[in-house]
Amino acid sequence: MLKIKEKYSLQPLINATGVVIHTNLGRSLLPKEAIEHVVEISCHYSNLEYDIGEGKRGKRYVHIVDAIKKLINVESALVVNNNAAAVFLCLNTLAKDREVIVSRGELVEIGGSFRIPDVMSNSGALLREVGTTNKTHPHDYENAINDKTALILKVHQSNFRIIGFTKETSVEELVSIGRKNGIPVMVDLGSGCFIDLKKYGLTNEPTVQEVLSQGADIVTFSGDKLLGSAQAGFIVGKADLLDKIAKNPLMRALRVDKMTLAALEATLRLYMDEKEAIKKIPTLKMLMENPDNIKKRAYKISRLLKKEGIFTKVKEDLSMPGGGSLPEIGVKTYVVALNSPIIPQEFAKKLRLGEPPVIVRIKDDLIIFDARTIQESEIPNLIKAVKEVFSNDNKRGI
Ligand SMILES: *Cc1c(COP(=O)(O)O)cnc(C)c1O
C-alpha cells in the first residue's frame, strides 16, 4: 500500500513575485557551497569550539571572524542571531542607562517587529531624538551631546526614502562630531553589502567597507539580506568596543549555531572573488541577472504553458527585488501575464494552495509570474501547478 508522506509545515514554494529578498518567503537562498558545508558539518562532529592544534577548548567564532576581517579590512568582528540582536547587543553594552542620539528621520520600522525606538528602550538605552523627519543637521547632533551621551547612531533607511526637501547628516560628519567629543559612532546598515552595486547598475547601497572607511566605529548588518547567506547579525568595527560587546552575557543567549557558521563561512569564502560571488550567491545572481536571460526564461514558461493549452503573454515589467530590505526601486524584468478566467485573487489563492504553492503578484487584474525569482529547475513544477488550477476549473486563459 502506498503511504502518503505527510507534508511538512515548513515547505518549499515557488516565488513568482520577483522579490528577491522576501522576508516572508525565507529571504536569501543559500549558495550551493554553503548548503554542502552545512550538510557536512551537521552530520559529523566538528571543531566548532575545539582547538585542534592544542587539543582543548577553542573559540566558536574563529571560523568566520578571520575571514571577515580580511575581506573588509576591519579590526574586529562578531556574529549573533540576526541584525536586530546585533543592534540590541551593541546598545545594551555601550549605552545602557545612557543616551543614544538618533535622527528623527531614521526612527524606522522594519517589518512588523523591529522598530528602532522599541529596540532601544528594551536594550536599556535612552533615545535622544534630534532633527525633524526630513532634515537633521550636524548641529542638531552637536547640541544634543551631554554627559550622558554614549553613542551616535545612524540607521540606514532600508525600506523607504524621504525625498524632496531633505538633509541627512553623513557618516563622515557624524564621525567628526563623535571624534571631537569622544563618542563612538555606530551605523546600522541593515542590508550588509560587500559589493558596490552601482557598478552593476543597481541601487546605490552603501557597502560595509565604505561606511567603515568613512570612520564608523561599529557597523551592524544582516547575514540573509544582500549578503545572501544564513540568518545572522554581524557586528564589525573597532576592537576595543567589540571586546566589550563580546563580554556581554547576552552574547551567549544570542549566539549562532554550527549550521549558521558553516553557511556563513562558505558564503564569505565566495566573496574573496567578486566575480565568483556574483555567479554563485543566488541573491546577487538574481538581483543582477541580465534582463535578456530573464526574458528567455519567461518565454520558456509561456511556451510550456501554451503546450498545455494555457495562453499567456510575456511582458516587460519592473521587479521590486528588495522586498522590505532595499528601497523600492524597480529593476527591469520580464513576466508571464495570464488573464485569469476567475477573479484574479481567487486564482492566486488556488495557486498558493497548489502543489507546490506558487506565489504571484496581481497587476491590472492579470496574474503575473515574474521570471526573475523563478529558478530554471522549478519550471516543470510551476507548469504542473498552473495546469492543476485549470484542470480543477476546466477553463482556459486568454
Ligand atoms: C533588516 C534590518 C534590521 C533587522 O535585521 P534582521 O537581520 O532581520 O534582524 C535592522 N536594521 C535595519 C536598518 C534593517 O534593514
The ligand as an SDF file (V2000), in Angstrom:
LIG
                    3D

 15 15  0  0  0  0  0  0  0  0999 V2000
   16.5310   44.3820    8.2770 C   0  0  0  0  0  0  0  0  0  0  0  0
   17.0460   45.4100    9.2050 C   0  0  0  0  0  0  0  0  0  0  0  0
   17.2020   45.1400   10.5590 C   0  0  0  0  0  0  0  0  0  0  0  0
   16.8360   43.7930   11.1370 C   0  0  0  0  0  0  0  0  0  0  0  0
   17.6870   42.8100   10.6580 O   0  0  0  0  0  0  0  0  0  0  0  0
   17.3620   41.2470   10.8980 P   0  0  0  0  0  0  0  0  0  0  0  0
   18.5560   40.5410   10.4040 O   0  0  0  0  0  0  0  0  0  0  0  0
   16.1110   40.9700   10.1400 O   0  0  0  0  0  0  0  0  0  0  0  0
   17.1570   41.0790   12.3630 O   0  0  0  0  0  0  0  0  0  0  0  0
   17.6960   46.1260   11.3750 C   0  0  0  0  0  0  0  0  0  0  0  0
   18.0320   47.3410   10.8910 N   0  0  0  0  0  0  0  0  0  0  0  0
   17.8870   47.6440    9.5750 C   0  0  0  0  0  0  0  0  0  0  0  0
   18.2600   49.0140    9.1130 C   0  0  0  0  0  0  0  0  0  0  0  0
   17.3870   46.6900    8.6910 C   0  0  0  0  0  0  0  0  0  0  0  0
   17.2430   46.9790    7.4010 O   0  0  0  0  0  0  0  0  0  0  0  0
  1  2  1  0
  2  3  1  0
  2 14  2  0
  3  4  1  0
  3 10  2  0
  4  5  1  0
  5  6  1  0
  6  7  2  0
  6  8  1  0
  6  9  1  0
 10 11  1  0
 11 12  2  0
 12 13  1  0
 12 14  1  0
 14 15  1  0
M  END
$$$$
